[in-house]
Amino acid sequence: MSARRVFTRPARLAAIAPYLWMLLFFMVPFGFVLKISLSQTAIAQPPYLPLFDLSQGLAAIKDAAAMLSLDNFRLLASDNLYVLSYFRSLVVAVISTSILLVIGYPIAYGMARLPARWQPFAMVLVIIPFWTSFLIRIYAWINILQHDGLLNKMLLALHLVSTPVVWLSTDSAMYLGIVYSYLPFMILPLYATLALMDPALLEAAADLGAPSWRAFWLITFPLSLPGVGAGILLCFIPIVGEFVTPDLLAGSNALMVGQTLWLEFFTNKDWPVASAAAVVLLILLIPPLLLYDRLQRRQLEGGR
Amino acid sequence: MAESELAEEQTTAPRAPGQALLWIDSVVKSFGHHRAVDRLSLEIQAGEFFALLGPSGCGKTTLLRMLAGFETPDEGRILLGGNEIGSVLPHRRPVNMMFQNYALFPHLSVRDNIAFGLKRAGLPRADIETRVAEMVALVRLEGFEKRKPDQLSGGQKQRVALARALARRPQILLLDEPLAALDKKLRENTQIELMELQRRLGTTFIIVTHDQEEAMTMANRIGVMKAGRLEQVATPRELYEAPVSRWIAEFVGDINLFEGAATSRDADCVTVATGGMAIKAVHGGALPAATVSVAIRPEKIRLSPSDRPAQTGSRHPFNQLSGRIVEISYLGGQSIYSVRLDNGAILKSSVANATRAAVDSYSPGQPVIAWFAPEDCVVLAQ
């Protein structure tokens, strides 16, 4: 009857479940990708040189180790195409995430300030787009943005422009698509932190001489930072790896890394280079994750 | 600008006692169809410790929030030192509030919480430091300046909230159920601390509470609210000894009530017939026509075994009612005796357990005589 018994067997299983999940669905596939990235391309099925086979024993593994090469990574660094697409991915992610924050914060703030009975309704409105397939929604945007699409028709009807504007295949269209599709991921964590805030804190700030805008910057905003962090992370990371939206809405003169990856995999059939590109992408995303983790931990410690 | 505002506050000489600092004039506040505060008028003097007492939903918190500026009156005026403040925004009022759950800023340290209002007032840095140190000393939180609210106990949080609200040296400190979150022992100590602090600073305190003992202990004057109106405004002593209505009599403390008709009067004494008994009660003014209630506090009723006690201290003959003890509640310092009178009514008498022997003087079923002076009775209209 020791304290250990507090955690029953099912509870202990539940505790390791996330790690099992990570191992099965992240570490193992990532191991494959890493392995392929160290191999060489070949005309074969699958299209790379097999590195090692566990059934061949220890000697085979030693042979394979000698064959490992970092050539693919060297190629990534030397070819402008890859460097530029990484750079573009980061730029697009930074700009989109900033726009998302600027648009999402007021919406989340407004939602949190609604009368309690209206809040679930507002939440449904935010989530409703998810009921339609993402791809269909992007195609809908193509329809709206094309030469004789809804947007141009409206602008012409209102006499705001005299000739149709080119929207499609521009960066503006891509940003529009990205911001549109990621907005709920920004709003929901922000709303969650803002809705939890005690309204008495703002009254206390007002009582102590802070006009409402001051109270916002001194109280509301600092207290919503965990939500801001979560929203930024939830948007930034997938946007860096975006493929569909830039492919369908942006022009083809500059590629994001997701598009480059796709080209290497499916058009060039160069799996090792594509894998190397994926590994580098992952490594690029680790620092912001660690930073967020550290910030959050500091917040938790500060609050104790 | 802001700095001069606060400086002015500090230099304003305290108003002479007796001159109303706050004047609430026929204030009305409705939420939808519900009148939370209904044409309420009240004057509060500088230096008073005033308690707004009432059951939940009586409008006391709404009234306090109007004084802080979180609500605007629909009708009527609120004057502070002669200036109308009814529609002045909260951050521009020389009034501060201590919130029920303290509303401390969780991301700021004790020091920064206390300094918050001083920084908004634009006080020079050095002055802020001095004032914060002064406040920290006032509430005895030395050594806790760097802690965050989550690292404090309930009592410490309460003191930070108090220091933060007092730091700006408000003309009036509003306290919204300030002790509700503390346990009983701590609450009693804190009541005394608050009283001492108020006396030392001379700041006007207005406290909202639903705890009548708390109000009686701390306040100079109590306003009892019922359904948006002030039922009675009086000193704790008046409130307890001379309630103006049956509702007040029942709300404040324990009381025995006998309903009946006032039948005759003899000098300043009226006789009330109630359930086959006659009770004499001192009552000035006209003989009440309709049915009345005679109210008598349990501690003013003495018990004796069947023989008649010696009379002391009353110009009138004592009321004597006979009955049997049905229940005894021993509460330590006192015991409450429930007596079933001969006409079936239940009377409660509380007796101080002055000696150990006194504790065992009665047992259930024993016949007793309950006796009380007509001066101790209050005649209340229905």
Contacts between the chains, C-beta under 8 A, distances in Angstrom:
chain1	res1	chain2	res2	distance
A	198	B	101	7.5
A	198	B	103	6.5
A	200	B	99	5.3
A	200	B	100	7.8
A	200	B	101	6.6
A	200	B	103	4.0
A	201	B	103	5.4
A	201	B	105	6.3
A	203	B	68	7.7
A	203	B	70	5.6
A	203	B	90	7.2
A	203	B	97	7.8
A	203	B	99	7.2
A	203	B	103	6.9
A	204	B	97	7.6
A	204	B	99	5.9
A	204	B	103	4.0
A	204	B	104	7.9
A	204	B	105	7.3
A	204	B	164	8.0
A	205	B	105	7.7
A	205	B	116	7.3
A	206	B	69	7.5
A	206	B	70	7.6
A	206	B	89	7.3
A	206	B	90	4.2
A	206	B	91	4.9
A	207	B	68	5.9
A	207	B	69	7.8
A	207	B	90	5.3
A	207	B	91	7.3
A	207	B	95	7.9
A	207	B	96	5.8
A	207	B	97	4.9
A	207	B	117	7.9
A	207	B	165	7.7
A	208	B	91	7.5
A	208	B	96	7.0
A	208	B	116	5.1
A	208	B	117	3.5
A	208	B	120	5.9
A	208	B	164	7.0
A	208	B	168	6.9
A	209	B	2	7.2
A	209	B	91	4.8
A	209	B	92	8.0
A	209	B	117	5.4
A	209	B	120	3.4
A	209	B	121	5.6
A	209	B	168	7.0
A	210	B	91	5.8
A	210	B	116	7.7
A	210	B	120	5.1
A	211	B	89	7.6
A	211	B	91	5.5
A	214	B	120	7.1
A	218	B	116	7.7
A	219	B	105	6.1
A	222	B	107	5.1
A	223	B	106	7.0
A	223	B	107	5.9
A	302	B	107	7.5
A	302	B	148	6.1
A	303	B	106	6.6
A	303	B	107	7.9
A	303	B	148	6.4
A	303	B	150	5.1
A	304	B	148	7.9
A	304	B	150	6.0
A	304	B	151	6.7
